[in-house]
Amino acid sequence: MVIAHLSDTHFDGDPRATGRARRVMDYLDALPGPLDAILVSGDIADHGLTPEYELAREHLVSKFPVLLLPGNHDVRGSFREVLLGEPPGTAPVDRVAKIGDAVFALCDSSIPGRADGLLADETLDWLESVLRQGAPTFVCLHHPPVAVHEPGIDRIRLNDADRLAAVLSRHDNVVAVLCGHAHAGVATTFAGTPVLVAPGVVSTLLLPWESDRLVDRDLPPAVAFHVLDDEGRLTTHFRVVA
């Protein structure tokens, strides 16, 4: 199984953001080999506005299945209505997708009106029920549950991550936790599970020892490729999209 993972497209009506997202999707569609899925792990829109989601609906399309989840810049009602074709609502946008033998638990870690993240009780209960089915499962959310050593992001990462850790610890079928939010490719661990953060599409966040600047808007977008082999081993490759 090969999964392309991107994040933080931040559609805002500006041709710059749209063009960068389009470059990534064109690159993926032009690959000579197949992908099993494309995961976009949040901050689809920059302001949560309907026209921004209409742009996303137009450009985040592929010949491969595309899986979307919300981030802190997204608005649940508009996200649900425009991207999912569902009635608008304020409840967490939690969905499950089955791709081959694997399951993607698409968790909503957003807190309406805030930049930091939290998995609501109803989301954790739902995730527990998904994991209880026993299939190899990717737990997907926007906010990383651990520090990534970028101070701005670490201040607004997932709150109360120990509650997620408790859920993961009860199940041995979690392949990895897949996140966005950091605008950088990151690999670490959490609760004995790999955590893989996709690079940003709209921009790249810089680390304190790299620069005094927080954001580089000129570096090219990038994607992660997660490969789950027949032995259950997960391998990740990061690629820049020139």
Secondary structure, DSSP 8 states (H G I E B T S, - for coil): -EEEEEB---B-S-HHHHHHHHHHHHHHHT-SS--SEEEEES--BSS--HHHHHHHHHHS--SS-EEEE--TT--HHHIIIIIS-----SS---EEEEETTEEEEE---B-TT-SSB---HHHHHHHHHHHTT-S-EEEE-SS-SS--S-HHHHTTSBSSHHHHHHHHHT-S-EEEEEE-SSSS-EEEEETTEEEEE--BSS-EE--TTT-S-SEESSS--EEEEEEE-TTS-EEEEEEE--
